[in-house]
Amino acid sequence: MPRMRKSALLLLALCLVLPLFADDAVIPTGPLTRVEAKMVCMVNEQNMGKEQIPVEVEGRTYYGCCEMCKKALADNAAKRTATDPISGKQVDKATAVIAAQQDGRVFYFENEQNLAKHNALYKQ
């Protein structure tokens, strides 16, 4: 019986902790470089290095790399927002300050000051 309780507690702990590692909770791993929104697939969260397909939703422009991404942006409001890694606030990807780490992964900030705060963590 005690072994069963430990397993149940472990399962409960995993259920509480795993959501913290969802895509929206990814933390940048180093300094970031500002990128233009039109170069980003906002579904794959990647700086693609070339202009992406614009998707107009409620007067705002989002970008996707393919028809599936275009549909996701048009149909799913959650795909059009992200969490600022400094403030923890939800930001609209169409108006966010976007920056990429070296591997191309992008992050969305509510303003330039938050991007600067992030990059200040890596200055020596």
N, C-alpha and C positions, 0 to 999 in steps of 0.2 A: 504493500500500500504506500509506504513512503516514496518509493521509486516513482509511482504513478503521480504523486503530488509534485515531485520535482519536474517531471515531464510536462505537467499541466502548467506549472509556473513558468517554465522555459517557453512554452508555446504562447502564453499570455504576454511574456516579455517581448517576444519576437513580433507579435501583433501590434504592440505599442511602439516598438522602435522602428520597424521596417518602413512605415509611412514617412519617417524622417528622411529616408534615402530615395524618395520618389524623384522623378526627373526634375520637378520644380524646386527640389531642395538641394540640388547639386551646388557645391561650393567651388568657386574658382581656385585654381592651384598655383597661381602666380600672377605677375603683372599682366594687365590687359591693354589692348590697343583698340582705340575707337574704330568702328567700321560703319559704313553706310547701310541703312536698312535694306536698300534694294539689292545688296549683295548677300543677304541672309535668307536661308530657308527657315522661316519662323516655326515650322513644325518639327524639323529635324534639329533645330537649334545650332546650325552650322553656318559659318562664313564660307560660302561656296566659291568665292573668288571670281564670280561673274554675276551679271545682273540676273535676278530671278523674276518669276512671273508675278505681276501685281494682281492683288485681289482687293477689290473695293467692297467694304462692308460699312454701312451706315456713315458714309462720307469719309472714312479713314482707309488708308492703304496699308495692306499687309503683303507679305511676299512668301511664295512657295516655289518649290523646285519642280513640281510635276502636277498632273491633274489630281492625284489623290490628295496632295497637300493643299491645292487650291480648294478642293471640296471640304477638307477638314477645317480650313480657316473660315470658309463661308458658313458652314453649318454648326461649328462647335465654338461657342464663345470662350471656353476655357483655353483653347489653342491660341487665342488672341491676347492672353495675359500671361505675365510671369511675375516672379517674386524678386524684388530688388535685394541682392545679397547683403547690402549694408543696412538698410532700414527695415527689411522684412515686409515692406508694403507691396501690395499688388500694383503692377504697372501695366498700362496698355502698350503692347509691343509697337503699335503704330506711332506712338509719341515718345517712347523710351529712348534713352541714350544707350546705344548698343556697343558692346566691346567684346573682343575675342581673345582667347588665350592662344598659345602657339599651335595647339592641335586643331584650331578652328572652332572649337566649342564657344558659343556666344552666351553672354549674360546681359540682362536688361536692368538699367538703373533709372530711377525716377528723375535724376538730374546729373549734371556734370560734377557737382560737388561730391556726390556719393561715389562716382567712378574715381575721382581724385583721392578720396579717403581710402578706397580699396587699394589703389596703386601705392599710396603712402606706406602701407603695411610692408611693402617689399623694397623700399629704398633703404640704403645703408648709410 
